[in-house]
């Protein structure tokens, strides 16, 4: 092999090696009995969690504290986003007993706050909105003290889907923008930034009492100005809560990490978000949409009450 070909081959090999994570992103795995109990409960009830399917780095901590984000409508997604570890393909039929199984799991875990998310189900006429609503109603009936947060798909081209979920009255309506608009074609093919921001704005118009929430990842190639403009767009949509975390590459077939963002930059962006009027901001390398969701909901409610009193 010529020197030039050898150099090209070595460069390709270097590109394919997993990126070395900085110290602030190294997470200890938990062997707590609660982790195993949560896993067994989910298996027994036939439920999926985004914690496992998306390979969340916070799984050990959250499950040790009996916090889990349940992923309804199966574990196979109809889209193939470049950042996401969830399997893409032809989804299974909808499990009609899933709402009652979800309520049973929440009761057994004794959750004060539950986060319910799903894969994209572009194959369903309403994108799974009716199933979301059924899950919310089952929780209201069987887990009376539990507050409910939904993290929904964009329901793009599904007339009436958003209204179905909002009318079921979750306490928090979350839909993640994930990244800045310039990167959508590469990172979120099939989605629309304008549609996602518009969806959040429509939630507030339909029910101003519901908290709205959105999240983005850093390290995909965005610049600071783009992040600040995204914040402005979300505030224009009256979004209450913004989460900002570091993108972590699930595998070599996913989008590469362009940069590991220093914790100090997360703090700077948190301050920039607060000055724009978000009621709550969570901005750290390990922040994820559902990380510390119960504690954050209490803080969110207190922030609203404080703003009204002021």
N, C-alpha and C positions, 0 to 999 in steps of 0.2 A: 504494500500500500504506500502511495506517495505521501510525503510529509503534509501536503495541503489537504489530502483526503483524511489523513489521520487527525489533523487539527479540527476539521469539520466534524468528524465523528466524536472527538472528545468534547467539542462544544455542545453537540446535541446531547451527549450523556450528561453534561453538567446541567443543561436546561431541564432534563427529566428527573434530576434528583429532587426529593422533597426539600422544601425550604426549611432551614433550621430556625426554629422558633426562638425568639428572645426569652430571657428569664421570666419576664412578667406574664408570659402566656403559658407557662408550664404549670399544669394542674395535677394535683395528687388525686389518684383514684381512691374512692371510699369503699371499704369492705364492710360497711355498717349493715347490721341485720335488716334495717329498714329498706336498704337498697334491694335486697333479695326478696323481702316481703312485697315491695311494690311491683317487682318484676313478676312474681308468682301471681299476684292479684290480676295484673293486666292479662297475663296468659290465660288464667282461668276464665276470665270474662270475654276473652277474644277481642281485647282492645289493643290499639296501637298507640304509641307515644311518639311525638316528634323528637323527644329527647333521644330515643334510640335511632329512629329512622334518619334523622339529620345529623347524627353523630355529635351531639352537643357536648362541648367541653365541660359544662357545668352539671352533667347528669349525676355524678356521684354526690355532689353537695346537695342538689335539689332532692334527689330520692332519699338521701339520708335523713332529710327533714320532711319526708312524705309529701313533697311537691312534685307534681308531674303535669305535663301538658298533653292532654289526650288528643289524638289525631283521628277524627272520624272519617267516614266514607272510604275506608280502606287504606292500603299502604302503597298503592300504585297511582302515579300522577299522569295526567294526560299531556303535561308539558315537560320540557327538558331545559330548565334554567341552568346556566353554566356554573352557578355557585352551589347548587342544591344536591344533597346526597340521597334524596328520596328517589326510589325506583320509578322509571318512566315506562309506560306501556299501556296495555289494555286493562282497565280496572275491573275488579270483581263486582258482582251485583251488590247493591246497597243492602246492608244488614238491617232489617226492620226492627230488630230487638236491641240495636245499639243504644238508643236513648235510655232504655231502662238499665242496661248494663253500665252505661256511663254514670247514671245516678247511683247505682249500687256501689260502684268503685269510689265515688266521692264520699258517700256515707261511711264506707269502711275505712277510708283514709282519714276521715274527719276533717276534710278541707274547709277552711273558712273562705277560700277564694279559688276558683278553678278557671283554667284557661283551656278553651276548646278551639282547636284549629282543624284544618283538613288539607288534603291534597287538592289540586285543581281537578274538577270533574267537568271538563268541557263536553263530555259525552251526555250529560244529563240536561234535560230541557231547561231547568232552572239553576244549573251549576251546583246543585246540592243545597240550595237555600232552604227548601222545605225541611230537609233533614236537620239542618242547623236549628231551625225554629222548633222542631220536635224535641231536640236535645235540650234546648233552653227550657221548654215547658216541663219536660221530665225532671230537670233539676229544680225548677221552682216548686214542683209538686212534692218531690221526695227528699230534697236537701234544702229546707226552707231557710237556713241561716247562711247558706253559701252564696257569696257574690260571684257573678259570672262575667267572664271576659271572653270575647270571641276574637279570633285572629283569622279573618276570612280571605279567600281568594278574591280576585277582582270582579267576578261575575260578569265578565265582558261579554257583551251581546246577548245577555240573558234578561230580557225585559221583566221587570217586577221582582227580580231576585233580591235586590238590596232591600226593597220595601218589606219583603217577607221576613227578613232577619231583624230589621229595625223594629218592626211591629211586635216581635217576640220580646223586646225590651231587655237585652243584655245590659249589664252595668257599664261595660267598656266595649267599644267597638274598635278593634285594631285591624288595620290593613297596612302592610309594610310597602313602602316605595322601594326599598332595598338599595338603590343606587341613584346616581344623578342621571338626568335624561340623556345625556350624550352617550352613555354606556348601555342604554336599554337594548339596543339591537344585538349587542354581543352577550350581555349578561342575562337579560330577561326577554328572549325572543317570544313573540306571541302576546306580550303585555304592552301597555301604553302608559307612559308617565302621566300624560294629561288625564287619561281616564282614571288612574289611581288617585291622583290628587282630587279630581272631581268627585269621585266616589266618597271620599272623606268629607268633602264639603256638603254633599247631599245628605249624609247621615245627620249632620248638625241641623240642616234645614228641616228634615223630617222629624227629628226629636232633639231639641236643644239640650235636654237634660242628660242625654247619654254622653259619657266621656269618649273622646276620640283619641286615637293613639297611632303613631306610625314609627317605623324604624328604618335605619340605613346601616350599611356596612362600609367601613373604610378599608383602603388597601387594594382596590380594584383598578386604580388608575385615575381617580377623580382628583380635582385640585380644590384648594380651600375656597376659592371664589364660587365654584359650583355648589359646594356644600352649603355655603351661606345663602345662595339664591334658592336652594331647595328649602332651607328653613323658612325663608320669606314666603315661598309658595304654600307651605303647610300652615303658616300662621294666617295667610290670606284665606285658607280653607277652615280656619278656626280650630285647628287641631290642638288638643290640650297637652299631650304628652309625647315627647320625642325620645327615642332610644338610639344610641350610636355605639356600635361595637366594631371590633376588628374582624374582617373576613379571614376565615381559615379554610384552606383548600382541602376538601374532603378526600380527593384522590388526584393522581396525575392526569386523569381525563377531564378534570374540571378546570375552570379559569385559574390561572396562576395568581399568586399573591404578588402584586407589584411593589408593595411596600408594607412593612410593619410599622405602624404609627406609634410614636412614643406616647406614654401616658400623659405627659404634659400637654400634648396637642389635644387629647380628649378633654382635658380640663378646660383648655382655652375655648374649644367649641361648645362645651357645656355653658360657659359664661356667655358666649355669643348667643346661644339659644335662649337663655334666661332673659337677656336684655330684649329679646324680641317678643317676650310675653308668654312663652309656654308656661303652663301651670307647673309642670314637672319635667325634668330632664335627667336621663340616666346616660352617662357617656364615659365608658371605660373600655379597655380592650376586651374584657370578657362579658360585657353587656350583651344580652340577647333579649328578644321580645318578651319572653316570659320569665326571665331571671328576676327573682325577688318580687314576683308579681303581686303577691298578697300584701307585702309591706308597702310596695309602691302604690297599691290601690288606696290603702289607708292614708298615705301621704297626699295622694291626689285629691281625695275627698276633703282632707284638712285644708289643702291649698285653696280649693274652691270656696270653702266656708270662710277662710281668712280673707280672700279677695272680696267676698260679698260684705263681710263685716267692715272692711276698710272703705 
